[in-house]
Amino acid sequence: MTEAERQAYFQQYGCYPIEDSDVENVGIVLTQAQIDEAESIIAKKRARQYLADTDWYVTRYAETGTAIPEDIATARAQARIDA
């Protein structure tokens, strides 16, 4: 943007435009609390997805009486706590 364009912008809007060169590129900076919250959300989403992916074991048990494998039942119990 030329100096004349900057001045015209100022005249129209009452402030100078911010250009990329005016801003230091430091990337996204998250606080530890934001990181912890994001990790919690991801863990809950994974737990809900695991439950959805293994629901067929529960359906099979309800319809045919075929037992849910112990490792799946244990993992589903933990996923319900985590979700």
N, C-alpha and C positions, 0 to 999 in steps of 0.2 A: 504494500500500500504506500503510495507516495505521500509526501508531506501535505500536499494540497488536498488529497483525499482524506487524510487524517483530520485536517482542519475543517473540511466540509462535514465530516461525520460529527465533529465536536459542535459545530454550529447547529446541526440538525438535532442531535440527541443530548447535548450538554455534557458529554464525557468523551474521552478518547476510546477508540476501540482497542480491545485486547487482542494482540497477535501472538502467534506461537512463540516468536522470539522474546516476548515479554514474560513468558512463563517458564520456569525451570522444570525440566523433565525429570522428576524424581520418581515417577511411577506411583502406583497405589500403595499407600502405607496404611496398614491395618493395626489396630490396637490388639493386645493380647486377648481382651474380652471379645472382640469381634472374631478373632481366630477361633477361640473356644466355642463361641456360639455357632460358627459355621461348621466346625467339627461335630458338634452335637446334632445339628440339623442333618448332616450327611449320615451320621450313625443311625439316626432314627429312620431316615429314608431307606437305608440298606436293610434295617430290621423289618420294616414294612414290606419291602420287596421280597425278602426271604420268606416271610409269611405267605405272601401272594404266590410265590414260586412253589411252595410246598403244600398249598391248600389241597391239592389233589390227593395227598395222603389221607387227609381228614375225610374228604369226600369218599374215597375208596373204603375207608374204615366204616363210615356210616352206611354205605350201600352194600358192602360185601362182608364186613366183619374182619377183613384182613388187617392185621395189626400194623400200626405205624412203627417203623424201626426205632429202636431206643435212641440212637444218636440223633435222628430227625426230631423225635419228640422232645429231647433235651434241648436241642438247638432252637426249636420253636418256642419252648418255654422261656428261654433266655431272650429271644427276639421279642416276645410279648412284653417282657420287662423293659427292654431297650427302646421299644417303640413308644 
